Structure formats: structure tokens, C-alpha cells
Amino acid sequence: MPMLHGCAFSGCSTFTLSTYCVEHELLVRALKESERAQGASLVDHPEDAPLSAETASEAQEPAAL
Ligand SMILES: [Zn+2]
């Protein structure tokens, strides 16, 4: 007989066979999807990447002078 245990989501006491109950399994999956979408948006907006490069060159300027 498979072991039922409480949902891993804090505050949720629904018993489930997997890590989360069905409700929170979907919620966690949606959160992961949005995290992945945020990571992909960084690729879509390359202006976020040169920001650190600009800061680095600005920091080097006084040393070059
Ligand atoms: Zn739950």
C-alpha cells in the first residue's frame, strides 16, 4: 500500500502520494513555469546584460586615467 503523506506546501495538510497535493502540484508547476518565463525574458531583453558590463567599464575608467 502506497504511503500517503502531507502535502509539502507549508500550511497545507492535504494527504497526497506525491510531494504536493493536486492543487499545490499545479501551483508549484505554475510558479516554475513563470520562473522559467522570467529567465527567458532576460534573453529577450539583452539590455539587462550590458548593464553589468557598463558598470564594470565605468569602474575601470578612473583607473585608466
Ligand atoms: Zn497542498
PDB file of the backbone (N, CA, C, O) and the ligand in Angstrom, with CONECT records:
HET     ZN  A 101       1
ATOM      1  N   MET A   1       0.855  -1.203   0.000  1.00  0.00           N
ATOM      2  CA  MET A   1       0.000   0.000   0.000  1.00  0.00           C
ATOM      3  C   MET A   1       0.883   1.243   0.000  1.00  0.00           C
ATOM      4  O   MET A   1       1.758   1.383   0.855  1.00  0.00           O
ATOM      5  N   PRO A   2       0.662   2.132  -0.941  1.00  0.00           N
ATOM      6  CA  PRO A   2       1.481   3.346  -1.021  1.00  0.00           C
ATOM      7  C   PRO A   2       1.280   4.230   0.198  1.00  0.00           C
ATOM      8  O   PRO A   2       0.196   4.281   0.779  1.00  0.00           O
ATOM      9  N   MET A   3       2.342   4.922   0.570  1.00  0.00           N
ATOM     10  CA  MET A   3       2.303   5.750   1.768  1.00  0.00           C
ATOM     11  C   MET A   3       1.758   7.131   1.442  1.00  0.00           C
ATOM     12  O   MET A   3       2.298   7.852   0.603  1.00  0.00           O
ATOM     13  N   LEU A   4       0.685   7.478   2.120  1.00  0.00           N
ATOM     14  CA  LEU A   4       0.169   8.831   1.992  1.00  0.00           C
ATOM     15  C   LEU A   4       0.897   9.729   2.992  1.00  0.00           C
ATOM     16  O   LEU A   4       1.154   9.335   4.129  1.00  0.00           O
ATOM     17  N   HIS A   5       1.219  10.928   2.549  1.00  0.00           N
ATOM     18  CA  HIS A   5       1.846  11.883   3.474  1.00  0.00           C
ATOM     19  C   HIS A   5       1.285  13.261   3.204  1.00  0.00           C
ATOM     20  O   HIS A   5       0.630  13.496   2.189  1.00  0.00           O
ATOM     21  N   GLY A   6       1.548  14.157   4.114  1.00  0.00           N
ATOM     22  CA  GLY A   6       1.012  15.518   3.971  1.00  0.00           C
ATOM     23  C   GLY A   6       1.672  16.240   2.822  1.00  0.00           C
ATOM     24  O   GLY A   6       2.840  16.003   2.515  1.00  0.00           O
ATOM     25  N   CYS A   7       0.918  17.128   2.181  1.00  0.00           N
ATOM     26  CA  CYS A   7       1.424  17.973   1.114  1.00  0.00           C
ATOM     27  C   CYS A   7       2.606  18.783   1.632  1.00  0.00           C
ATOM     28  O   CYS A   7       2.575  19.283   2.756  1.00  0.00           O
ATOM     29  N   ALA A   8       3.661  18.914   0.801  1.00  0.00           N
ATOM     30  CA  ALA A   8       4.873  19.607   1.214  1.00  0.00           C
ATOM     31  C   ALA A   8       4.676  21.112   1.270  1.00  0.00           C
ATOM     32  O   ALA A   8       5.516  21.825   1.819  1.00  0.00           O
ATOM     33  N   PHE A   9       3.588  21.599   0.714  1.00  0.00           N
ATOM     34  CA  PHE A   9       3.325  23.033   0.744  1.00  0.00           C
ATOM     35  C   PHE A   9       3.023  23.447   2.173  1.00  0.00           C
ATOM     36  O   PHE A   9       2.175  22.839   2.827  1.00  0.00           O
ATOM     37  N   SER A  10       3.703  24.472   2.668  1.00  0.00           N
ATOM     38  CA  SER A  10       3.548  24.862   4.067  1.00  0.00           C
ATOM     39  C   SER A  10       2.118  25.327   4.335  1.00  0.00           C
ATOM     40  O   SER A  10       1.556  26.130   3.591  1.00  0.00           O
ATOM     41  N   GLY A  11       1.558  24.812   5.393  1.00  0.00           N
ATOM     42  CA  GLY A  11       0.217  25.201   5.766  1.00  0.00           C
ATOM     43  C   GLY A  11      -0.852  24.310   5.175  1.00  0.00           C
ATOM     44  O   GLY A  11      -2.026  24.428   5.527  1.00  0.00           O
ATOM     45  N   CYS A  12      -0.453  23.402   4.262  1.00  0.00           N
ATOM     46  CA  CYS A  12      -1.420  22.524   3.629  1.00  0.00           C
ATOM     47  C   CYS A  12      -1.325  21.149   4.276  1.00  0.00           C
ATOM     48  O   CYS A  12      -0.234  20.591   4.396  1.00  0.00           O
ATOM     49  N   SER A  13      -2.447  20.608   4.688  1.00  0.00           N
ATOM     50  CA  SER A  13      -2.441  19.307   5.366  1.00  0.00           C
ATOM     51  C   SER A  13      -3.133  18.244   4.526  1.00  0.00           C
ATOM     52  O   SER A  13      -3.503  17.189   5.041  1.00  0.00           O
ATOM     53  N   THR A  14      -3.311  18.512   3.240  1.00  0.00           N
ATOM     54  CA  THR A  14      -3.928  17.534   2.359  1.00  0.00           C
ATOM     55  C   THR A  14      -2.987  16.351   2.166  1.00  0.00           C
ATOM     56  O   THR A  14      -1.797  16.540   1.914  1.00  0.00           O
ATOM     57  N   PHE A  15      -3.503  15.147   2.282  1.00  0.00           N
ATOM     58  CA  PHE A  15      -2.666  13.968   2.096  1.00  0.00           C
ATOM     59  C   PHE A  15      -2.545  13.641   0.617  1.00  0.00           C
ATOM     60  O   PHE A  15      -3.506  13.748  -0.145  1.00  0.00           O
ATOM     61  N   THR A  16      -1.354  13.244   0.236  1.00  0.00           N
ATOM     62  CA  THR A  16      -1.073  13.013  -1.176  1.00  0.00           C
ATOM     63  C   THR A  16      -0.042  11.913  -1.331  1.00  0.00           C
ATOM     64  O   THR A  16       0.665  11.588  -0.378  1.00  0.00           O
ATOM     65  N   LEU A  17       0.053  11.339  -2.511  1.00  0.00           N
ATOM     66  CA  LEU A  17       1.068  10.330  -2.810  1.00  0.00           C
ATOM     67  C   LEU A  17       2.339  10.986  -3.326  1.00  0.00           C
ATOM     68  O   LEU A  17       3.432  10.442  -3.164  1.00  0.00           O
ATOM     69  N   SER A  18       2.199  12.156  -3.949  1.00  0.00           N
ATOM     70  CA  SER A  18       3.369  12.847  -4.475  1.00  0.00           C
ATOM     71  C   SER A  18       3.791  13.936  -3.492  1.00  0.00           C
ATOM     72  O   SER A  18       3.257  14.032  -2.387  1.00  0.00           O
ATOM     73  N   THR A  19       4.751  14.749  -3.908  1.00  0.00           N
ATOM     74  CA  THR A  19       5.282  15.761  -2.992  1.00  0.00           C
ATOM     75  C   THR A  19       4.197  16.722  -2.551  1.00  0.00           C
ATOM     76  O   THR A  19       4.081  17.044  -1.368  1.00  0.00           O
ATOM     77  N   TYR A  20       3.402  17.178  -3.510  1.00  0.00           N
ATOM     78  CA  TYR A  20       2.336  18.126  -3.214  1.00  0.00           C
ATOM     79  C   TYR A  20       0.983  17.505  -3.520  1.00  0.00           C
ATOM     80  O   TYR A  20       0.894  16.530  -4.267  1.00  0.00           O
ATOM     81  N   CYS A  21      -0.075  18.074  -2.938  1.00  0.00           N
ATOM     82  CA  CYS A  21      -1.411  17.672  -3.322  1.00  0.00           C
ATOM     83  C   CYS A  21      -1.669  18.193  -4.733  1.00  0.00           C
ATOM     84  O   CYS A  21      -0.896  18.996  -5.256  1.00  0.00           O
ATOM     85  N   VAL A  22      -2.737  17.742  -5.333  1.00  0.00           N
ATOM     86  CA  VAL A  22      -3.012  18.113  -6.731  1.00  0.00           C
ATOM     87  C   VAL A  22      -3.045  19.633  -6.886  1.00  0.00           C
ATOM     88  O   VAL A  22      -2.505  20.185  -7.845  1.00  0.00           O
ATOM     89  N   GLU A  23      -3.684  20.293  -5.931  1.00  0.00           N
ATOM     90  CA  GLU A  23      -3.838  21.743  -6.010  1.00  0.00           C
ATOM     91  C   GLU A  23      -2.481  22.429  -6.013  1.00  0.00           C
ATOM     92  O   GLU A  23      -2.224  23.307  -6.836  1.00  0.00           O
ATOM     93  N   HIS A  24      -1.606  22.022  -5.082  1.00  0.00           N
ATOM     94  CA  HIS A  24      -0.312  22.692  -4.972  1.00  0.00           C
ATOM     95  C   HIS A  24       0.686  22.173  -5.998  1.00  0.00           C
ATOM     96  O   HIS A  24       1.631  22.877  -6.353  1.00  0.00           O
ATOM     97  N   GLU A  25       0.483  20.949  -6.478  1.00  0.00           N
ATOM     98  CA  GLU A  25       1.306  20.451  -7.585  1.00  0.00           C
ATOM     99  C   GLU A  25       1.148  21.390  -8.774  1.00  0.00           C
ATOM    100  O   GLU A  25       2.127  21.765  -9.418  1.00  0.00           O
ATOM    101  N   LEU A  26      -0.103  21.766  -9.058  1.00  0.00           N
ATOM    102  CA  LEU A  26      -0.377  22.695 -10.162  1.00  0.00           C
ATOM    103  C   LEU A  26       0.201  24.073  -9.850  1.00  0.00           C
ATOM    104  O   LEU A  26       0.754  24.735 -10.728  1.00  0.00           O
ATOM    105  N   LEU A  27       0.068  24.502  -8.587  1.00  0.00           N
ATOM    106  CA  LEU A  27       0.556  25.822  -8.196  1.00  0.00           C
ATOM    107  C   LEU A  27       2.070  25.896  -8.348  1.00  0.00           C
ATOM    108  O   LEU A  27       2.600  26.847  -8.922  1.00  0.00           O
ATOM    109  N   VAL A  28       2.772  24.870  -7.824  1.00  0.00           N
ATOM    110  CA  VAL A  28       4.229  24.845  -7.904  1.00  0.00           C
ATOM    111  C   VAL A  28       4.679  24.764  -9.357  1.00  0.00           C
ATOM    112  O   VAL A  28       5.671  25.379  -9.748  1.00  0.00           O
ATOM    113  N   ARG A  29       3.936  23.996 -10.150  1.00  0.00           N
ATOM    114  CA  ARG A  29       4.277  23.884 -11.562  1.00  0.00           C
ATOM    115  C   ARG A  29       4.130  25.241 -12.256  1.00  0.00           C
ATOM    116  O   ARG A  29       4.960  25.624 -13.081  1.00  0.00           O
ATOM    117  N   ALA A  30       3.050  25.966 -11.904  1.00  0.00           N
ATOM    118  CA  ALA A  30       2.831  27.301 -12.483  1.00  0.00           C
ATOM    119  C   ALA A  30       3.935  28.256 -12.058  1.00  0.00           C
ATOM    120  O   ALA A  30       4.385  29.082 -12.853  1.00  0.00           O
ATOM    121  N   LEU A  31       4.379  28.146 -10.792  1.00  0.00           N
ATOM    122  CA  LEU A  31       5.458  29.003 -10.311  1.00  0.00           C
ATOM    123  C   LEU A  31       6.740  28.724 -11.073  1.00  0.00           C
ATOM    124  O   LEU A  31       7.461  29.647 -11.453  1.00  0.00           O
ATOM    125  N   LYS A  32       7.025  27.437 -11.297  1.00  0.00           N
ATOM    126  CA  LYS A  32       8.234  27.070 -12.028  1.00  0.00           C
ATOM    127  C   LYS A  32       8.162  27.568 -13.466  1.00  0.00           C
ATOM    128  O   LYS A  32       9.158  28.019 -14.032  1.00  0.00           O
ATOM    129  N   GLU A  33       6.973  27.478 -14.046  1.00  0.00           N
ATOM    130  CA  GLU A  33       6.788  27.957 -15.425  1.00  0.00           C
ATOM    131  C   GLU A  33       7.063  29.448 -15.491  1.00  0.00           C
ATOM    132  O   GLU A  33       7.731  29.911 -16.416  1.00  0.00           O
ATOM    133  N   SER A  34       6.557  30.215 -14.519  1.00  0.00           N
ATOM    134  CA  SER A  34       6.747  31.669 -14.531  1.00  0.00           C
ATOM    135  C   SER A  34       8.204  32.008 -14.273  1.00  0.00           C
ATOM    136  O   SER A  34       8.719  32.980 -14.826  1.00  0.00           O
ATOM    137  N   GLU A  35       8.893  31.203 -13.423  1.00  0.00           N
ATOM    138  CA  GLU A  35      10.323  31.421 -13.202  1.00  0.00           C
ATOM    139  C   GLU A  35      11.082  31.217 -14.495  1.00  0.00           C
ATOM    140  O   GLU A  35      11.993  31.975 -14.830  1.00  0.00           O
ATOM    141  N   ARG A  36      10.684  30.164 -15.225  1.00  0.00           N
ATOM    142  CA  ARG A  36      11.350  29.871 -16.490  1.00  0.00           C
ATOM    143  C   ARG A  36      11.070  30.996 -17.495  1.00  0.00           C
ATOM    144  O   ARG A  36      11.933  31.359 -18.294  1.00  0.00           O
ATOM    145  N   ALA A  37       9.842  31.540 -17.436  1.00  0.00           N
ATOM    146  CA  ALA A  37       9.477  32.635 -18.338  1.00  0.00           C
ATOM    147  C   ALA A  37      10.292  33.875 -18.007  1.00  0.00           C
ATOM    148  O   ALA A  37      10.690  34.618 -18.904  1.00  0.00           O
ATOM    149  N   GLN A  38      10.543  34.101 -16.715  1.00  0.00           N
ATOM    150  CA  GLN A  38      11.357  35.242 -16.316  1.00  0.00           C
ATOM    151  C   GLN A  38      12.791  35.063 -16.794  1.00  0.00           C
ATOM    152  O   GLN A  38      13.420  36.017 -17.252  1.00  0.00           O
ATOM    153  N   GLY A  39      13.310  33.842 -16.688  1.00  0.00           N
ATOM    154  CA  GLY A  39      14.663  33.577 -17.155  1.00  0.00           C
ATOM    155  C   GLY A  39      14.765  33.769 -18.653  1.00  0.00           C
ATOM    156  O   GLY A  39      15.778  34.260 -19.151  1.00  0.00           O
ATOM    157  N   ALA A  40      13.722  33.387 -19.377  1.00  0.00           N
ATOM    158  CA  ALA A  40      13.713  33.547 -20.828  1.00  0.00           C
ATOM    159  C   ALA A  40      13.591  35.010 -21.194  1.00  0.00           C
ATOM    160  O   ALA A  40      14.117  35.432 -22.224  1.00  0.00           O
ATOM    161  N   SER A  41      12.902  35.799 -20.368  1.00  0.00           N
ATOM    162  CA  SER A  41      12.731  37.222 -20.672  1.00  0.00           C
ATOM    163  C   SER A  41      14.062  37.952 -20.575  1.00  0.00           C
ATOM    164  O   SER A  41      14.247  38.977 -21.231  1.00  0.00           O
ATOM    165  N   LEU A  42      14.992  37.447 -19.771  1.00  0.00           N
ATOM    166  CA  LEU A  42      16.326  38.055 -19.697  1.00  0.00           C
ATOM    167  C   LEU A  42      17.030  37.915 -21.038  1.00  0.00           C
ATOM    168  O   LEU A  42      17.772  38.801 -21.463  1.00  0.00           O
ATOM    169  N   VAL A  43      16.783  36.777 -21.701  1.00  0.00           N
ATOM    170  CA  VAL A  43      17.373  36.565 -23.015  1.00  0.00           C
ATOM    171  C   VAL A  43      16.701  37.462 -24.034  1.00  0.00           C
ATOM    172  O   VAL A  43      17.331  37.932 -24.982  1.00  0.00           O
ATOM    173  N   ASP A  44      15.389  37.698 -23.822  1.00  0.00           N
ATOM    174  CA  ASP A  44      14.641  38.540 -24.751  1.00  0.00           C
ATOM    175  C   ASP A  44      15.023  40.010 -24.614  1.00  0.00           C
ATOM    176  O   ASP A  44      14.854  40.793 -25.548  1.00  0.00           O
ATOM    177  N   HIS A  45      15.550  40.384 -23.417  1.00  0.00           N
ATOM    178  CA  HIS A  45      15.925  41.782 -23.210  1.00  0.00           C
ATOM    179  C   HIS A  45      17.425  41.869 -22.951  1.00  0.00           C
ATOM    180  O   HIS A  45      17.845  41.924 -21.795  1.00  0.00           O
ATOM    181  N   PRO A  46      18.225  41.883 -23.986  1.00  0.00           N
ATOM    182  CA  PRO A  46      19.682  41.882 -23.813  1.00  0.00           C
ATOM    183  C   PRO A  46      20.197  43.143 -23.131  1.00  0.00           C
ATOM    184  O   PRO A  46      21.346  43.174 -22.690  1.00  0.00           O
ATOM    185  N   GLU A  47      19.374  44.181 -23.037  1.00  0.00           N
ATOM    186  CA  GLU A  47      19.825  45.411 -22.373  1.00  0.00           C
ATOM    187  C   GLU A  47      20.102  45.183 -20.896  1.00  0.00           C
ATOM    188  O   GLU A  47      20.790  45.974 -20.251  1.00  0.00           O
ATOM    189  N   ASP A  48      19.545  44.068 -20.357  1.00  0.00           N
ATOM    190  CA  ASP A  48      19.809  43.754 -18.960  1.00  0.00           C
ATOM    191  C   ASP A  48      21.229  43.254 -18.775  1.00  0.00           C
ATOM    192  O   ASP A  48      21.820  43.447 -17.713  1.00  0.00           O
ATOM    193  N   ALA A  49      21.781  42.619 -19.786  1.00  0.00           N
ATOM    194  CA  ALA A  49      23.129  42.052 -19.674  1.00  0.00           C
ATOM    195  C   ALA A  49      24.215  43.127 -19.769  1.00  0.00           C
ATOM    196  O   ALA A  49      25.125  43.125 -18.940  1.00  0.00           O
ATOM    197  N   PRO A  50      24.161  44.050 -20.748  1.00  0.00           N
ATOM    198  CA  PRO A  50      25.198  45.093 -20.832  1.00  0.00           C
ATOM    199  C   PRO A  50      25.235  45.996 -19.617  1.00  0.00           C
ATOM    200  O   PRO A  50      26.219  46.704 -19.403  1.00  0.00           O
ATOM    201  N   LEU A  51      24.165  45.984 -18.809  1.00  0.00           N
ATOM    202  CA  LEU A  51      24.123  46.831 -17.623  1.00  0.00           C
ATOM    203  C   LEU A  51      25.323  46.536 -16.729  1.00  0.00           C
ATOM    204  O   LEU A  51      25.980  47.462 -16.254  1.00  0.00           O
ATOM    205  N   SER A  52      25.614  45.269 -16.496  1.00  0.00           N
ATOM    206  CA  SER A  52      26.738  44.904 -15.639  1.00  0.00           C
ATOM    207  C   SER A  52      28.062  45.212 -16.334  1.00  0.00           C
ATOM    208  O   SER A  52      29.039  45.578 -15.679  1.00  0.00           O
ATOM    209  N   ALA A  53      28.097  45.066 -17.662  1.00  0.00           N
ATOM    210  CA  ALA A  53      29.318  45.362 -18.407  1.00  0.00           C
ATOM    211  C   ALA A  53      29.607  46.855 -18.356  1.00  0.00           C
ATOM    212  O   ALA A  53      30.761  47.263 -18.224  1.00  0.00           O
ATOM    213  N   GLU A  54      28.546  47.682 -18.460  1.00  0.00           N
ATOM    214  CA  GLU A  54      28.726  49.137 -18.382  1.00  0.00           C
ATOM    215  C   GLU A  54      29.259  49.536 -17.015  1.00  0.00           C
ATOM    216  O   GLU A  54      30.162  50.363 -16.893  1.00  0.00           O
ATOM    217  N   THR A  55      28.676  48.925 -15.992  1.00  0.00           N
ATOM    218  CA  THR A  55      29.115  49.235 -14.632  1.00  0.00           C
ATOM    219  C   THR A  55      30.583  48.863 -14.456  1.00  0.00           C
ATOM    220  O   THR A  55      31.329  49.561 -13.769  1.00  0.00           O
ATOM    221  N   ALA A  56      30.988  47.771 -15.073  1.00  0.00           N
ATOM    222  CA  ALA A  56      32.375  47.329 -14.951  1.00  0.00           C
ATOM    223  C   ALA A  56      33.305  48.309 -15.660  1.00  0.00           C
ATOM    224  O   ALA A  56      34.368  48.636 -15.131  1.00  0.00           O
ATOM    225  N   SER A  57      32.921  48.789 -16.860  1.00  0.00           N
ATOM    226  CA  SER A  57      33.781  49.712 -17.599  1.00  0.00           C
ATOM    227  C   SER A  57      33.831  51.055 -16.891  1.00  0.00           C
ATOM    228  O   SER A  57      34.860  51.731 -16.909  1.00  0.00           O
ATOM    229  N   GLU A  58      32.715  51.450 -16.262  1.00  0.00           N
ATOM    230  CA  GLU A  58      32.698  52.710 -15.506  1.00  0.00           C
ATOM    231  C   GLU A  58      33.656  52.635 -14.319  1.00  0.00           C
ATOM    232  O   GLU A  58      34.322  53.610 -13.970  1.00  0.00           O
ATOM    233  N   ALA A  59      33.707  51.452 -13.710  1.00  0.00           N
ATOM    234  CA  ALA A  59      34.582  51.277 -12.560  1.00  0.00           C
ATOM    235  C   ALA A  59      36.043  51.287 -12.993  1.00  0.00           C
ATOM    236  O   ALA A  59      36.925  51.660 -12.219  1.00  0.00           O
ATOM    237  N   GLN A  60      36.295  50.871 -14.246  1.00  0.00           N
ATOM    238  CA  GLN A  60      37.677  50.803 -14.720  1.00  0.00           C
ATOM    239  C   GLN A  60      38.161  52.175 -15.193  1.00  0.00           C
ATOM    240  O   GLN A  60      39.367  52.418 -15.238  1.00  0.00           O
ATOM    241  N   GLU A  61      37.229  53.085 -15.549  1.00  0.00           N
ATOM    242  CA  GLU A  61      37.615  54.379 -16.115  1.00  0.00           C
ATOM    243  C   GLU A  61      38.585  55.179 -15.250  1.00  0.00           C
ATOM    244  O   GLU A  61      39.608  55.633 -15.761  1.00  0.00           O
ATOM    245  N   PRO A  62      38.311  55.365 -13.980  1.00  0.00           N
ATOM    246  CA  PRO A  62      39.248  56.151 -13.157  1.00  0.00           C
ATOM    247  C   PRO A  62      40.638  55.538 -13.126  1.00  0.00           C
ATOM    248  O   PRO A  62      41.641  56.250 -13.070  1.00  0.00           O
ATOM    249  N   ALA A  63      40.688  54.223 -13.162  1.00  0.00           N
ATOM    250  CA  ALA A  63      41.983  53.549 -13.112  1.00  0.00           C
ATOM    251  C   ALA A  63      42.752  53.784 -14.413  1.00  0.00           C
ATOM    252  O   ALA A  63      43.977  53.905 -14.404  1.00  0.00           O
ATOM    253  N   ALA A  64      42.001  53.850 -15.568  1.00  0.00           N
ATOM    254  CA  ALA A  64      42.646  54.069 -16.845  1.00  0.00           C
ATOM    255  C   ALA A  64      43.199  55.488 -16.945  1.00  0.00           C
ATOM    256  O   ALA A  64      44.213  55.718 -17.603  1.00  0.00           O
ATOM    257  N   LEU A  65      42.531  56.437 -16.291  1.00  0.00           N
ATOM    258  CA  LEU A  65      43.027  57.831 -16.308  1.00  0.00           C
ATOM    259  C   LEU A  65      44.134  57.948 -15.296  1.00  0.00           C
ATOM    260  O   LEU A  65      44.707  59.025 -15.129  1.00  0.00           O
TER     261      LEU A  65
HETATM  262 ZN    ZN A 101      -1.282  21.166  -0.790  1.00  0.00          ZN2+
END
